[in-house]
């Protein structure tokens, strides 16, 4: 059976330092039947030139140059011209193991393509220290879509990211990335899982996720980061209606989103930000008992509550100590 065409969609914006390594890792994939869609989202550095040079060298590359519209817009526009039966997304500052696509494609093949999605694990690459950490456990699993959502909510091997997944294009027929929002993956991945009877998983680190200080997830707080709460609450509403028995799982994810946002709001000072922070603290206090009664909740959430039990100032101090400890590793 001939291998099916896979569209690799790469949104690109001002990543000249990282782009060549990313593109090289895609071009050198052992799975060769791919089209590579590079969406230049209005880059003002040399990314545009790099893209055009690579397109000249490899006929599988298609290029879109557009005005800056954001990550979601770039991904959506990439999907619009994609002709592959399967999609995978790659962020332009990350890079792949050379069997990334082949690994997930063979997972789908194992199910005789009854599964509409396969996924692998991330390998976190910390630029500041040069260290790496696999997010997988080197096992295989066949999950239902519901089981994948549950594991995603508990951060149990399955994550929300659009990358590190190989998805049949039909799952995106009625799913688009929300334009003008941050944390767009949280708004879409659960909708893909919900369409799947089977999700084939290989929890091996095939996607290298580069953590840098100026990324969306690590940069300082701004009001747009509150999108995380909106996206998570929308997910919780949908999942709660479709799978009422996952109520505890989605609550855990909502609590996690609050802790994650709180950790970036420790030093805010504007009246609006202080009000938002107090609302987060109130939500966390109201749901403490539910979190502690759920045996599936990760220990780190409960540690966060213990830190918070002494009040906000103690929490802030404890979180600062934790960050300093992590930087030494």
C-alpha positions in Angstrom: 0.0 0.0 0.0 1.4 3.4 -1.0 2.1 5.7 1.9 -0.4 8.6 2.0 0.5 12.2 1.6 1.2 14.1 4.8 1.0 17.9 5.0 3.5 19.4 7.4 2.3 22.9 8.3 4.8 25.4 9.8 3.7 28.9 10.9 6.8 31.2 10.9 7.4 34.6 12.5 10.8 36.1 13.2 12.7 32.9 14.1 15.8 33.3 12.0 18.0 31.7 14.7 16.0 28.5 14.9 14.4 28.1 11.5 17.2 26.3 9.6 17.4 23.6 12.2 13.6 23.2 12.1 13.4 23.0 8.3 16.3 20.6 8.0 14.6 18.2 10.5 11.5 18.2 8.3 13.2 17.8 5.0 15.3 14.9 6.4 12.3 12.9 7.6 12.5 9.2 6.8 8.9 9.4 5.7 9.2 11.0 2.3 5.7 11.5 0.9 5.2 14.9 2.5 4.3 18.4 1.4 5.8 21.1 3.5 3.7 24.3 3.9 5.7 27.2 5.2 3.5 30.2 6.3 5.5 33.3 6.7 3.3 35.4 9.0 4.8 38.8 8.2 8.4 38.2 9.4 10.6 41.2 9.6 13.9 39.3 10.1 15.7 37.1 7.6 13.1 34.3 8.0 11.5 35.2 4.7 14.8 34.8 2.8 15.5 31.5 4.6 12.1 30.1 3.6 12.5 31.1 -0.1 16.0 29.5 -0.2 14.7 26.2 1.2 11.7 26.3 -1.2 14.1 26.6 -4.1 16.0 23.6 -3.0 13.1 21.3 -2.2 10.1 21.0 -4.6 7.9 19.6 -1.7 7.9 23.0 -0.1 5.0 25.4 -0.6 5.3 29.0 0.7 2.7 31.5 1.8 3.9 35.1 2.5 1.3 37.0 4.4 0.8 40.0 6.6 1.0 39.2 10.3 -2.2 37.5 11.4 -1.1 35.5 14.3 -0.4 31.8 14.9 -4.0 30.6 14.5 -4.4 32.5 11.3 -1.2 31.1 9.9 -2.2 27.6 10.7 -5.7 28.0 9.3 -4.2 29.4 6.0 -1.8 26.6 5.8 -4.6 24.1 6.2 -6.6 25.8 3.4 -3.9 25.0 0.8 -2.9 21.6 2.3 -3.6 18.6 0.0 -2.4 15.8 2.3 -4.7 13.2 3.7 -3.0 13.8 7.1 -1.9 17.0 8.8 0.9 17.6 11.3 1.9 20.9 12.7 5.4 22.0 13.6 6.4 25.3 15.4 9.2 27.0 13.7 11.5 27.2 16.7 11.2 23.4 17.4 12.7 20.5 15.5 11.9 16.8 14.9 13.5 13.4 15.3 14.0 12.1 11.8 11.4 9.3 12.2 8.7 11.7 13.7 6.2 11.3 10.9 7.0 7.7 10.1 6.6 6.7 13.8 3.1 8.1 14.0 2.1 7.0 10.5 3.0 3.4 11.4 0.8 3.7 14.5 -2.1 4.5 12.3 -1.2 1.7 10.0 -1.3 -0.7 12.9 -5.0 0.0 13.3 -5.5 -0.4 9.5 -6.1 3.4 9.6 -9.2 3.0 11.7 -7.6 5.5 14.0 -7.9 9.1 12.8 -5.2 10.4 15.0 -1.8 9.3 16.3 0.4 11.1 18.8 3.9 11.0 20.3 5.6 12.7 23.2 7.6 15.8 23.5 11.2 16.1 24.4 11.6 19.4 26.3 14.8 21.3 25.3 15.8 24.0 27.7 17.9 26.6 25.9 19.1 28.3 29.0 20.8 25.2 30.4 21.1 22.9 27.4 19.3 20.2 29.3 16.5 18.0 27.9 13.6 16.1 29.5 11.4 13.5 27.8 7.7 13.9 28.6 6.9 10.3 27.6 7.4 6.9 29.2 8.3 4.8 26.2 5.1 2.9 26.1 2.3 2.4 23.5 -1.5 2.7 24.1 -4.7 2.6 22.1 -7.2 5.1 23.7 -10.7 6.2 23.0 -11.2 9.9 22.3 -12.8 10.2 25.7 -9.8 8.5 27.4 -7.5 10.9 25.6 -9.4 13.9 26.9 -9.3 12.6 30.4 -5.6 12.0 30.3 -5.1 15.4 28.8 -7.0 17.0 31.6 -4.8 15.4 34.2 -1.5 16.0 32.3 -1.1 12.2 32.1 1.1 11.7 29.0 -1.5 13.3 26.6 -1.2 17.0 26.1 -3.1 19.8 24.4 -0.6 20.9 21.8 -1.4 20.8 18.1 2.0 19.5 17.3 3.3 16.0 18.1 0.2 14.6 16.5 -0.7 13.2 13.1 -4.4 13.9 12.3 -6.7 12.9 9.4 -7.7 16.0 7.6 -11.4 15.2 8.1 -11.1 16.0 11.8 -10.4 19.6 10.9 -13.4 19.9 8.7 -15.3 21.8 11.3 -12.4 22.8 13.6 -10.4 26.0 13.1 -7.8 27.6 15.3 -9.4 30.7 17.1 -7.9 33.7 15.6 -6.8 36.6 17.8 -6.5 34.3 20.8 -3.5 32.8 22.7 -3.4 29.2 23.8 -5.3 28.2 20.6 -4.3 24.5 21.0 -6.4 24.2 24.2 -9.4 25.4 22.1 -9.0 22.8 19.5 -7.3 19.5 20.6 -10.2 18.3 22.7 -12.6 18.8 19.7 -10.3 16.5 17.6 -10.2 13.8 20.3 -14.0 14.0 20.7 -14.3 12.9 17.1 -12.1 9.8 17.5 -13.2 6.3 18.3 -9.5 5.4 18.5 -6.3 7.4 19.2 -3.1 5.5 18.7 -0.4 6.7 21.1 3.4 6.1 21.2 4.7 7.9 24.2 8.2 8.2 22.8 9.9 11.6 22.5 9.9 12.3 18.8 9.2 16.1 18.8 11.8 18.4 20.3 10.0 21.3 22.0 12.3 24.3 22.5 11.7 26.4 25.6 13.1 29.9 25.3 12.7 32.9 27.5 10.8 35.0 24.9 8.1 32.4 24.0 4.4 33.0 24.7 4.4 30.5 27.6 7.5 31.9 29.3 7.3 35.6 28.7 5.9 38.1 31.3 2.2 38.5 32.0 -0.1 40.6 29.8 -3.9 40.6 29.7 -4.0 38.4 26.6 -2.7 35.5 28.8 -6.1 35.4 30.4 -7.2 33.7 27.2 -5.9 30.5 28.8 -8.8 30.7 31.3 -11.4 31.4 28.6 -10.2 28.6 26.4 -10.0 26.1 29.3 -13.5 27.0 30.5 -14.9 26.6 27.0 -13.3 23.1 26.9 -14.7 22.3 30.3 -18.2 23.2 29.2 -18.1 21.2 26.1 -16.5 18.1 27.7 -18.9 18.3 30.7 -21.9 18.1 28.4 -20.5 15.4 26.2 -19.0 13.3 28.9 -20.6 14.2 32.3 -18.5 11.6 34.1 -15.4 13.7 33.2 -16.5 16.5 35.4 -13.7 16.0 37.9 -11.1 15.8 35.1 -12.1 19.1 33.5 -12.3 20.8 36.9 -8.7 19.8 37.5 -7.7 21.3 34.2 -9.5 24.5 35.1 -7.7 24.7 38.4 -4.4 24.0 36.7 -5.1 26.9 34.3 -5.6 29.2 37.3 -2.4 28.2 39.0 -0.5 28.6 35.7 -1.9 32.1 35.2 -1.4 33.1 38.9 2.3 32.2 38.6 2.6 34.9 36.0 0.6 37.5 37.9 2.6 37.5 41.1 3.9 41.1 40.5 1.0 42.7 38.7 0.0 46.2 39.9 -2.8 47.6 37.8 -6.3 47.6 39.3 -7.6 45.4 36.4 -4.8 42.8 36.9 -5.2 42.8 40.7 -8.9 42.2 40.3 -8.3 39.3 37.9 -5.8 37.8 40.3 -8.2 38.0 43.2 -10.8 36.2 41.0 -8.3 33.5 40.4 -7.5 33.1 44.0 -11.2 33.0 44.9 -11.7 30.2 42.3 -8.9 28.2 43.7 -10.1 28.5 47.2 -13.7 27.4 46.2 -12.4 24.3 44.5 -9.8 23.2 47.0 -11.9 20.4 48.5 -12.8 18.9 45.2 -9.2 18.8 44.1 -8.0 17.1 47.3 -10.8 14.5 47.0 -9.7 13.5 43.5 -7.1 10.8 43.6 -6.1 11.4 39.9 -5.0 14.9 40.5 -1.2 15.3 40.1 0.7 15.9 43.3 2.0 19.3 42.1 -1.5 20.7 42.2 -1.9 19.8 45.8 1.5 21.2 46.6 0.4 24.4 45.0 -2.6 24.4 47.4 -0.3 23.8 50.4 1.8 26.7 49.3 -1.3 28.9 49.0 -2.7 27.9 52.4 -0.4 30.4 54.1 -1.8 33.2 52.0 -0.7 34.9 48.8 2.5 36.4 50.1 3.7 32.9 51.3 2.7 31.4 48.0 4.7 34.1 46.1 7.8 33.5 48.2 7.5 29.7 47.8 7.1 30.0 44.1 10.1 32.2 43.8 12.2 29.7 45.7 11.0 26.9 43.4 12.0 28.9 40.3 15.5 29.5 41.7 15.8 25.8 42.4 14.7 24.8 38.9 17.3 27.2 37.3 20.1 25.4 39.1 19.2 22.1 37.7 
